[in-house]
């Protein structure tokens, strides 16, 4: 458990909002001594990027009330005590017939308030609050199996870029903050979660056809080659989330899910991107996902591929078999 701090609270001016940060010297990352205040200062440094990644999206919070030495809390409902200016969006979960008001970031102050509430990771949905049933973001998750090296992830990412180019689409890559890579594509919010997931499976299947020795869409983990990259199309299912671009991950080295260029894929080492190193990168390069909202693409061709391959239109999402990398 983290040592309780007796340091007085600090007040941070966040774009005109005053956000009070209690216990600012509480250590969240024991391996490096990084504190709650260090975490808040990191998010201030990448403010435009993290707000762009989260804007208007329902967001699940991964909270560590006692730092990484203590338990992690997956928080869907907004924590109690939120100031009146914090915005939310209501979601319904049909399986349990329950609803929850989740954080909906519209300004940087909400991010820093979430840090005050012990949030380390931000996991947004792939929808906006204007229509929580129609995704506007297609997520390609390259999840390496235990015996898969990063060179193989790079090879699969190159084919992902190739197939996207043939479709006339632009994808925005980022490190996962773990061992994998993510690629995000803006799409027109016209399709249901099931249809987006089906399109994602059609795309992943095409990638696997081109690199059958490197990638798989085999669902059950026990049936996969441990040397392969699993293209986790199910990350597009309802209520599945991935750490946002610019989100710190709750791991000892404080790695960050960091936007990169396609040219960087060949040489990138995800371990280089931490809450200590990424602010300087952001200051030098800005948000490499800044153009992601410029064009929204259509899924018609991918859904035609799904029809061609005989993929069932009502294929249910799965809740077992994968782990976010």
HELIX and SHEET records of a PDB file:
HELIX    1   1 UNK A   36  UNK A   45  1                                  10    
HELIX    2   2 UNK A   47  UNK A   54  1                                   8    
HELIX    3   3 UNK A  108  UNK A  116  1                                   9    
HELIX    4   4 UNK A  150  UNK A  166  1                                  17    
HELIX    5   5 UNK A  193  UNK A  210  1                                  18    
HELIX    6   6 UNK A  221  UNK A  223  5                                   3    
HELIX    7   7 UNK A  233  UNK A  236  5                                   4    
HELIX    8   8 UNK A  262  UNK A  266  5                                   5    
HELIX    9   9 UNK A  270  UNK A  272  5                                   3    
HELIX   10  10 UNK A  278  UNK A  285  1                                   8    
HELIX   11  11 UNK A  300  UNK A  308  1                                   9    
SHEET    1   A 2 UNK A  10  UNK A  14  0                                        
SHEET    2   A 2 UNK A  17  UNK A  21 -1                                        
SHEET    1   B 2 UNK A  27  UNK A  29  0                                        
SHEET    2   B 2 UNK A  34  UNK A  35 -1                                        
SHEET    1   C 4 UNK A  73  UNK A  75  0                                        
SHEET    2   C 4 UNK A  58  UNK A  63 -1                                        
SHEET    3   C 4 UNK A  98  UNK A 104 -1                                        
SHEET    4   C 4 UNK A  88  UNK A  93 -1                                        
SHEET    1   D 4 UNK A  73  UNK A  75  0                                        
SHEET    2   D 4 UNK A  58  UNK A  63 -1                                        
SHEET    3   D 4 UNK A 119  UNK A 124 -1                                        
SHEET    4   D 4 UNK A 242  UNK A 243 -1                                        
SHEET    1   E 5 UNK A 172  UNK A 175  0                                        
SHEET    2   E 5 UNK A 181  UNK A 186 -1                                        
SHEET    3   E 5 UNK A 137  UNK A 144 -1                                        
SHEET    4   E 5 UNK A 229  UNK A 231 -1                                        
SHEET    5   E 5 UNK A 215  UNK A 216  1                                        
END                                                                             
